[in-house]
Amino acid sequence: MTAPPRPLRIAVLGWHPGGERYPNTRGLLSGLESLPEVRLYRKRPGNVASLYESSVAGPVQRALLILRIFITSLADGLRAVFQPRDDGYDAIYVPYPSVPLLLVLAVLPRGRRPPIIADAFVSLYDTIVVDRELVPQHSLRAKLLYVLERKALGVASRVIVDTPANRKYLADLFKLPEHRVASVPLCIDESRYTPREAVREGGDDGIEVLYIGSFVPLHGIDVIIKAAQMLSDETDIRFTLAGTGQHAAYAAELMSRAPANIRRIDRWIPESEAATLMQNADICLGIFGDTHKSPRVWPYKNYNALACAKPLVTAATALPTESTKPDDICYVVPPADPQALAAAIRHLSGDSGLREKLASAGRDYYVRELSNLAAIRRFLDVVENAMGSE
């Protein structure tokens, strides 16, 4: 009698944030745990405190977080090195942010550790220095951050990012062999982001246009506000701008300059509320900034809109897979072009057939190639590929 195949044993090591701000890690891990062919070893659950909450806390809280990350990384680094290979894990998965643990592993002896799959869907150097310009690019701090991240990612057997365009960019930026960088779609909270009929008070039949996000530069919030101001005479088109972040104050200043049919929700939006806002919208907005990062990312909110079967308007950007063109699943406009965005919203608002067509095509694409199950299967392909090459 043939014994059943042994489950694939994957250890989850390293400090990683939990909570609903990080649906990718939560969705990936819960999905892996549900598969009978995978056995997941988790030393600890995701930490409830998010990186964002810690970043806006006081210096004592930030220092404690750094200490906790260091201790966790050191302990898990030693575990990765000294765990017996034959009786241990087939592979190690290091969720975002993977850099701290990888830096520890960089200075420890390799031992007999199994392949390491590191999540780098948000590069620290690219985000802090290149995209958000929080640190001058030629400063000592920027150079140090680059060296540390490059050293860390060089330890991983495979580095995963969210789009093929990001895969090529990261490999070029940190001079990594391209075969060691793979793209895996992000996971979302599929229990919340599902198709549902919009619910409106008092039989309202106007067009609700929704932006929801963190007001970072690549989102191009100025483009959205200027487009809304151009449509201020279209009383049946209303905008909701929900969320807060780096450019929230700039957004308030722009809104004060000219009238527009804008409802502002100026705070972080919990996932349950975000899903309801999206389900009640007629048109969802993606990203419109003209930053270095914009052409190669597909943010969570784009996944969420497609999952909810909502027509999505966004600037030309990279899809998480290469089998489909953006024009086939959403209304694409040039970046940093308020007039083009206003024209697209006006066109979609007056064409219910086109809205339904884009909503259906986007939902089909999501189910076929971006669903959590599709992402998990792609992740397992990356793990098996890494195991086969070591």
C-alpha positions in Angstrom: 0.0 0.0 0.0 1.4 3.4 -1.0 1.7 6.0 1.7 0.0 9.3 1.0 2.3 12.1 0.0 3.7 14.1 2.8 2.4 17.7 3.2 4.6 20.5 2.1 6.0 22.0 5.3 6.4 25.7 5.4 7.6 27.7 8.4 6.4 31.3 8.8 9.2 33.2 10.5 9.9 36.9 11.3 7.9 39.7 12.8 5.0 40.7 10.7 2.1 43.1 11.3 -1.5 41.8 11.6 -4.8 43.4 11.5 -6.9 44.5 8.5 -4.3 47.0 7.2 -2.3 44.0 5.9 -4.8 41.7 4.1 -2.2 40.1 1.9 -0.3 38.3 4.6 -3.5 37.4 6.5 -5.2 36.0 3.3 -2.2 34.1 2.1 -1.5 32.4 5.5 -5.2 31.5 6.2 -5.5 30.2 2.6 -2.3 28.0 3.0 -3.6 26.7 6.3 -6.8 25.5 4.6 -5.0 23.3 2.1 -4.6 19.7 3.1 -1.4 19.4 1.0 0.3 22.2 3.1 1.4 22.1 6.7 2.1 25.6 8.0 4.3 26.2 11.1 3.6 29.5 12.7 5.4 30.5 15.9 3.2 33.5 16.4 0.2 35.1 14.9 0.5 38.4 13.0 1.0 41.3 15.4 -2.1 43.4 16.1 -0.2 46.8 16.0 0.4 47.9 12.5 3.5 49.6 11.2 1.4 52.7 10.4 0.1 52.9 14.0 3.6 52.5 15.4 5.0 55.1 13.0 2.7 57.8 14.3 3.1 56.8 18.0 5.6 58.3 20.4 9.3 57.6 20.5 9.0 55.1 23.3 6.5 53.0 21.4 8.6 53.1 18.2 11.7 52.1 20.2 9.8 49.2 21.7 8.6 48.1 18.3 12.2 48.1 16.9 13.4 46.1 19.9 10.6 43.6 19.5 11.4 43.2 15.8 15.1 42.7 16.5 14.4 40.1 19.2 11.9 38.2 17.0 14.3 38.3 14.0 17.2 37.1 16.0 15.2 34.2 17.5 13.8 33.2 14.2 17.1 33.5 12.4 18.7 31.1 14.9 15.7 28.7 14.4 16.1 28.8 10.6 19.8 28.0 10.9 19.8 25.3 13.5 16.5 23.5 12.8 17.5 20.0 11.5 16.7 20.0 7.8 15.5 16.4 7.6 13.1 16.8 10.5 12.2 20.4 9.9 10.8 22.6 7.2 10.8 22.3 3.4 10.8 26.0 3.0 10.6 29.3 5.1 8.3 32.1 4.3 9.2 35.5 5.6 6.2 37.9 5.3 6.4 41.6 4.8 8.5 43.3 6.2 11.1 40.6 5.5 14.2 42.8 5.7 14.9 42.6 9.5 15.0 38.8 9.6 16.9 38.6 6.3 19.6 40.9 7.7 19.9 38.6 10.7 20.3 35.6 8.4 22.9 37.5 6.4 25.3 37.5 9.3 24.5 33.9 10.6 26.1 30.8 9.1 24.0 29.3 6.4 23.9 25.9 8.0 21.3 23.6 6.5 18.5 26.1 6.3 15.8 25.4 3.6 14.9 27.8 0.8 13.7 31.2 1.9 10.7 32.9 0.3 10.8 36.6 1.2 7.9 39.0 0.7 9.1 42.4 -0.7 5.9 43.7 -2.2 6.7 47.1 -0.6 10.4 47.9 -1.0 11.6 50.1 1.9 14.1 52.0 -0.2 11.8 52.5 -3.1 8.9 53.7 -0.9 10.8 56.0 1.4 13.4 57.4 -0.9 12.1 57.2 -4.5 8.3 57.3 -4.3 7.4 59.4 -1.3 10.7 61.3 -1.2 10.8 61.3 2.6 14.6 61.0 2.6 16.9 62.7 0.0 18.0 60.2 -2.6 21.7 61.1 -2.3 21.8 61.3 1.4 23.8 59.0 3.7 20.6 57.6 5.1 19.3 56.7 1.7 22.5 55.0 0.7 22.6 53.1 3.9 19.0 52.0 3.5 19.7 50.8 -0.1 22.8 48.8 1.0 20.9 47.1 3.9 17.9 46.2 1.7 20.1 44.9 -1.1 22.1 42.8 1.4 18.9 41.4 2.9 17.1 40.5 -0.3 20.3 38.8 -1.5 19.8 36.2 1.3 16.4 35.0 0.0 16.1 32.1 -2.4 13.1 33.8 -3.9 11.8 37.4 -3.5 8.1 37.9 -4.2 6.5 41.1 -5.4 3.0 41.9 -6.7 3.3 42.6 -10.5 5.6 41.5 -13.3 6.6 45.1 -13.8 7.7 45.4 -10.1 9.5 42.1 -10.5 11.8 43.5 -13.2 12.2 46.8 -11.4 13.2 45.2 -8.1 15.7 42.9 -9.8 17.3 45.8 -11.7 17.3 48.1 -8.6 19.0 45.7 -6.3 20.9 43.8 -8.9 19.2 40.5 -8.2 19.2 37.6 -10.7 15.8 37.8 -12.4 15.0 34.1 -11.8 15.1 34.8 -8.0 12.3 37.4 -8.2 8.7 36.3 -8.8 5.4 38.0 -9.0 2.4 36.8 -7.0 -1.0 38.6 -6.9 -2.0 40.1 -3.5 -4.7 38.5 -1.3 -7.7 40.6 -0.1 -10.5 40.0 2.3 -12.8 38.1 0.0 -15.4 37.7 2.8 -16.1 41.5 2.5 -15.3 42.5 -1.0 -18.0 40.7 -3.0 -20.6 41.8 -5.6 -23.7 43.4 -4.1 -26.5 45.6 -5.3 -25.9 49.3 -4.3 -28.1 50.5 -1.4 -29.2 54.2 -1.7 -31.3 56.2 0.6 -34.6 57.6 -0.7 -34.2 56.0 -4.1 -31.3 58.2 -5.1 -30.4 57.6 -8.8 -27.3 59.8 -9.0 -23.8 58.5 -9.9 -21.5 57.9 -6.9 -17.8 58.1 -7.7 -15.5 56.7 -5.0 -11.9 57.3 -4.2 -10.7 55.4 -1.1 -7.0 55.2 -0.1 -4.1 56.5 1.8 -3.5 59.8 -0.1 0.1 58.9 -1.1 1.7 60.6 -4.1 1.1 57.8 -6.6 -2.7 58.0 -6.0 -2.7 61.5 -7.6 -5.4 63.0 -5.3 -4.9 66.4 -6.9 -5.9 64.9 -10.3 -9.1 63.5 -8.7 -10.1 66.8 -7.0 -9.4 68.9 -10.1 -11.5 66.5 -12.2 -14.3 66.7 -9.6 -14.1 70.5 -9.8 -14.5 70.3 -13.6 -17.7 68.3 -13.1 -19.1 70.6 -10.4 -22.0 71.5 -12.7 -23.0 67.9 -13.2 -25.3 67.7 -10.2 -26.0 64.0 -10.7 -22.3 63.1 -10.3 -21.0 63.1 -6.7 -17.6 62.2 -5.4 -16.6 60.6 -2.1 -13.0 60.9 -1.0 -12.4 58.5 1.9 -9.2 58.0 3.9 -6.2 60.0 5.1 -2.4 60.1 4.7 0.6 62.0 3.3 -1.3 64.4 1.0 -4.5 64.8 3.0 -3.7 68.4 4.0 -2.9 69.2 0.4 -6.2 67.7 -0.7 -8.1 70.0 1.8 -6.3 73.0 0.4 -7.2 72.1 -3.2 -10.8 71.5 -2.2 -11.0 75.0 -0.7 -10.1 76.7 -4.0 -13.1 75.8 -6.1 -16.6 74.2 -5.6 -17.1 70.5 -6.3 -19.6 67.8 -5.4 -17.3 66.1 -2.9 -18.0 64.4 0.3 -14.9 64.0 2.4 -14.3 61.3 5.0 -11.0 62.3 6.6 -9.9 59.3 8.6 -8.6 55.8 8.2 -11.5 53.6 6.8 -11.9 50.2 8.4 -12.3 47.3 6.0 -15.9 46.7 6.7 -16.8 50.3 6.0 -14.5 50.5 2.9 -16.3 47.4 1.5 -19.7 49.0 2.0 -18.6 52.3 0.4 -17.3 50.4 -2.6 -20.4 48.2 -2.9 -22.6 51.3 -2.9 -20.5 53.2 -5.5 -21.2 53.3 -9.2 -17.6 54.1 -10.3 -14.4 53.4 -8.4 -11.2 55.3 -8.9 -7.7 53.8 -8.9 -4.4 55.7 -9.1 -3.6 58.8 -11.2 -0.2 60.1 -10.1 2.7 60.4 -12.4 5.3 59.1 -10.1 8.2 56.7 -10.6 6.1 53.9 -9.0 2.7 54.4 -10.6 3.2 52.4 -13.9 4.2 49.2 -12.1 1.8 48.8 -9.2 -1.8 47.5 -8.8 -3.0 48.6 -5.4 -5.4 46.8 -3.1 -8.3 49.1 -3.9 -8.1 48.0 -7.6 -8.3 44.4 -6.5 -11.2 45.3 -4.2 -13.1 47.1 -7.0 -12.8 44.2 -9.4 -13.8 41.8 -6.7 -16.9 43.9 -6.0 -17.7 44.0 -9.8 -17.4 47.7 -9.9 -16.3 49.7 -13.0 -12.8 50.9 -12.3 -11.2 54.1 -13.8 -7.4 54.3 -13.4 -4.3 55.6 -15.1 -2.3 53.2 -17.3 -0.5 50.9 -15.0 0.7 47.3 -14.7 -1.6 44.5 -14.1 -0.7 41.7 -11.6 -0.7 39.2 -14.6 0.4 39.6 -18.2 -2.4 37.7 -19.9 -4.8 40.6 -20.0 -4.6 44.3 -21.1 -5.8 47.0 -18.7 -8.2 48.4 -21.4 -10.0 45.1 -21.3 -11.1 45.3 -17.7 -11.1 49.0 -16.7 -11.4 52.5 -18.2 -7.8 53.7 -18.6 -6.8 57.3 -18.7 -3.4 59.1 -19.0 -1.7 59.8 -15.6 -1.8 63.3 -14.2 -4.5 64.4 -16.5 -7.6 65.8 -14.7 -9.4 66.6 -18.0 -9.1 63.0 -19.2 -10.3 61.7 -15.9 -13.3 64.1 -15.9 -14.2 63.0 -19.5 -14.0 59.4 -18.5 -16.2 59.9 -15.5 -18.7 61.8 -17.6 -18.7 59.1 -20.3 -19.2 56.3 -17.8 -21.9 58.2 -15.9 -24.0 58.4 -19.0 -23.4 54.9 -20.3 -24.8 52.2 -18.0 -24.1 49.5 -20.6 -20.4 50.4 -20.5 -20.4 50.4 -16.7 -21.9 46.9 -16.7 -19.5 45.6 -19.3 -16.4 46.8 -17.4 -17.8 45.6 -14.1 -18.4 42.1 -15.6 -15.0 41.9 -17.3 -13.2 43.1 -14.2 -15.0 40.6 -12.0 -14.3 37.7 -14.4 -10.6 38.7 -14.5 -10.4 38.8 -10.7 -12.0 35.4 -10.3 -9.8 33.9 -13.0 -6.4 35.3 -12.2 -6.4 37.5 -9.0 -8.5 35.6 -6.5 -6.9 34.5 -3.2 -6.9 30.9 -4.5 -5.1 31.9 -7.7 -2.5 33.8 -5.6 -2.0 30.9 -3.2 -1.4 28.5 -6.1 1.1 30.9 -7.7 2.9 31.2 -4.3 3.1 27.4 -4.0 4.6 27.3 -7.6 7.3 29.7 -6.4 8.0 27.6 -3.3 8.3 24.4 -5.3 10.6 26.1 -7.9 12.9 27.3 -5.1 13.0 23.9 -3.5 13.9 22.3 -6.9 16.8 24.7 -7.4 18.6 24.2 -4.0 
